[in-house]
């Protein structure tokens, strides 16, 4: 139970560094807890579960406004918008936090693998950006849409 609360706290601390709250160095505490789950004496399954919970709580604390935007501007029932938000939180955690946690957990046996953490995080964000660019380039205007 303590570890579940710590993983939720890690997601909250990472979300505090985003523009709504913008406490710039709060993410350090969140990533410290996140890396403690990865490099601690936890099994792979437990480590991934805690990393997933951190990612989901990060989604909830950072993107809470999506529920109201879907409900108000999309004219969607509030319950449906909450369900869509939960699906978004699960998918965001699965595509950003879980691969990060899995890679770092697998490489934790190496001496200096902790120094790979920022690079792995940035590469995962870059894959998201590359996907967006590829999707834009497949539109009718092609690369022109991206550049102008």
N, C-alpha and C positions, 0 to 999 in steps of 0.2 A: 504493500500500500504506500509505503514511504517513497519507493522508487517511482510509482505512478504519479504521485504529487510532484516529485522532482522533475519528471519529464514534462509535465504540464507547465511547471515553473520555467523550465528551459525554453519551451515554446513562447511563453509570455515574455521572457527577457529578450529573446531574439526579435520578437515583434515590436518591442519598445524602441528599437533603433530605426523603425520605419517612419516615414514623414508625418503620420498622424500624431505620434507622440514625440518622436525625434529626440531620444536620449542616446547620443551617438555611441557610447561605449557599453551600453547595456547588453549588446550581443555577445560580448566577451564572456559574461557570466553564463549566458545560455549555451554558448558553444563549449565552455568548460564543462558544464553538466553533461552535454551531449557526448563529448569525447570521453568523459568519465564512464558513461554507459558503454561506450564502444571498447575502451581499453581496460575496463574493470574486469573482475572475475565473473563475468556473466557468460552464459552459453550464447551461441549464435542466435538462437531463437528468441531468447529473452532480450538480447541486445537490439535485435531488429524490431521487436515489439515496442521497446521503449523509444527507439528512434522514430517509429511510426507515430506513436502517441505525441512525441515532441512536434513532429511535422503537422499533425492534425490540429494540435492546440495552437501552433503558429498560424495556421490557416484561419482558425476561428477568431483569434485576437487581431489579426492583420486585415482580414477581408470581411469583417462582420457587416459592412455596409452593403455587400452584395445582396443580402436577403431583402433589405428594404428597397434597393434599386429594382430588383426583379419584381417585387410585389407592387411597387408604385408605378414604375414606368412601363413594366411589361403587363400590367393589369392581371397578375397571376395571384392565385390564392396564397396566403401567407404560409400555410402548411406545405404547399407544393414548392414554394421558394426555399423554405427551410430544408426540405428533402434534396432539392437541387444543390443547395449549399453544402450539405453533408457529403453528397457525391463529389462535389468539387474538392472539398477538404481531403477526402480519401484519395482522390486521384493525384492531387498536388503532393501529398505526402508520399504516395507510392512512386512518383516520378522524380522527386527532388531529394527527399530525405532518406528514403530506404536504399536507393543505390549508393548514396554517399556512405551510409552506415555499413552496408554490406561490404563495399570495397575497403573501407578503413578497418573493419573487423577482420577481413581476410589477410590484410597486410600488416596487422598489428604485431606479428612475430618478428618483423624486421626492426632493426635498431632505430632507424631514423624515419620511420613511416609517418610519424606525427607531422613532419614537415610537409608531407604530401597533401594534407587536409585542405589548405586554401586552394591549391591547384585543382584538386578533384572537385571542389565546390564550384569553382569558376568554369571548369570544363562542362559540368552538368548544366550550368546556366547558359553556356555558349551553345550547347546542343539545342536548348530551347529556342535560342535566338536564331540559329541556323534553320531550324524547322519553320520559323516564322518567315524568314527570308525566302526559303524554298517555296512556301505556300504563296507568297506574294508574287514570286517570279512565274508562277504557273497561271496567273490571271491573264486576261486578254492583252493588257498593256505590257506585260513582261517585266523586265527589270526597270523599265521607265517609271513604273509606279513606285518602286522603292527609292529611286534616286531623285525624283522631282515631286 
